[in-house]
Amino acid sequence: MILMDSNIIIYVTSGQYPELTSWFLDNAPSASAVSKGEVLGYHNLKSAEKAELERFFSRLNVIYPTAEEFDRAVALRIGPCHAQQKRFRVDQVSRSH
């Protein structure tokens, strides 16, 4: 399975990278619900951009975390000392349990 990053989703939908759009059409990747939330939740998103992104996500297989995976992500983010961590990768969630 190929999982698209938020930035790649933005690049594909921008129309500025036809080779990337072609790759997308050939490979039919998936996206995480986290990426969907990041992209659609961007505070400066214009209505036309949002509509295009929503159409794009409707063509993707969006992978949603289970409640257990989501709770583990929160635990990783908070860390053992109860201080919020600045960064972690989504793949750390499924590997760490």
Residue pairs with C-beta under 8 A, 6 or more apart in sequence:
1 29
1 30
2 27
2 29
2 30
3 29
3 30
3 31
3 32
3 63
4 12
4 24
4 29
4 30
4 31
4 35
4 60
5 35
6 35
6 38
6 39
8 20
9 31
9 35
9 39
9 53
9 56
10 39
11 17
11 20
12 20
12 21
12 24
12 56
13 49
13 52
13 53
13 56
15 21
28 61
29 60
30 60
30 61
30 62
30 63
31 57
31 60
31 61
31 62
31 63
32 62
32 63
32 64
32 65
32 90
33 62
33 63
33 64
33 65
34 65
34 90
36 57
36 62
39 53
39 57
40 50
40 53
40 54
40 57
45 53
65 73
65 93
68 97
69 93
69 94
72 93
72 96
72 97
73 88
73 90
73 93
76 85
76 88
76 92
76 93
76 96
77 84
77 85
77 88
78 84
78 85
79 85
